[in-house]
Amino acid sequence: MAEGTIKRLTDKGFGFISTGGDKDIFFHSSDLEDVRYDELQEGQRVSFNEGMGPKGPRAENVKLV
């Protein structure tokens, strides 16, 4: 599993994870495991599997580290 930091959360139920590279990876609240979207905060460390969504790379199975 890859790891990163939550960079941005939106009011629409999705956010972006910074992996330390040039691009951030998208995640949706439906991709969370063992945590609710409203419990997340920017700056938290998470682990995830990288998958592919309709618009490009997407984080799946997102968990707090």
C-alpha positions as CSV (number, residue, x, y, z in Angstrom):
1,M,0.0,0.0,0.0
2,A,1.1,3.5,-0.8
3,E,1.1,6.3,1.9
4,G,0.4,10.0,1.7
5,T,-1.0,13.0,3.5
6,I,-4.5,14.4,3.0
7,K,-3.9,17.7,1.2
8,R,-7.5,19.0,0.6
9,L,-11.0,18.0,1.6
10,T,-14.2,19.3,0.0
11,D,-17.8,19.8,1.1
12,K,-18.8,17.4,-1.7
13,G,-17.4,14.2,-0.2
14,F,-14.1,13.9,-2.0
15,G,-10.5,15.1,-1.5
16,F,-6.9,14.8,-2.6
17,I,-3.9,13.0,-1.2
18,S,-0.4,14.4,-1.5
19,T,2.1,11.6,-2.2
20,G,5.2,13.8,-2.2
21,G,5.4,14.0,-6.0
22,D,4.2,16.5,-8.5
23,K,0.6,15.3,-8.7
24,D,-2.0,14.7,-6.0
25,I,-4.3,11.7,-6.1
26,F,-8.1,11.9,-5.9
27,F,-10.2,9.9,-3.4
28,H,-14.0,9.7,-2.8
29,S,-15.7,9.1,0.5
30,S,-16.9,5.8,-0.8
31,D,-13.2,4.6,-1.0
32,L,-12.7,5.0,2.8
33,E,-12.2,2.0,5.1
34,D,-12.7,2.1,8.9
35,V,-13.2,5.9,9.0
36,R,-16.0,8.3,8.1
37,Y,-15.3,11.2,5.8
38,D,-16.3,13.8,8.4
39,E,-13.7,12.4,10.8
40,L,-10.8,13.2,8.3
41,Q,-8.7,16.3,8.6
42,E,-6.2,17.9,6.3
43,G,-2.6,16.8,7.2
44,Q,-3.5,13.3,8.4
45,R,-1.4,10.4,7.1
46,V,-3.3,7.7,5.1
47,S,-2.5,4.5,3.3
48,F,-4.2,3.5,0.1
49,N,-4.1,1.4,-3.0
50,E,-3.8,3.2,-6.3
51,G,-6.5,2.4,-8.8
52,M,-7.9,4.0,-12.0
53,G,-11.1,6.0,-12.1
54,P,-12.9,7.5,-15.1
55,K,-10.8,10.7,-15.0
56,G,-7.4,9.2,-14.0
57,P,-5.6,7.8,-11.0
58,R,-7.7,7.3,-7.9
59,A,-7.0,6.2,-4.3
60,E,-8.9,3.2,-3.1
61,N,-9.1,1.4,0.3
62,V,-8.1,4.6,2.0
63,K,-7.2,4.1,5.7
64,L,-5.7,6.2,8.5
65,V,-2.1,5.3,9.3
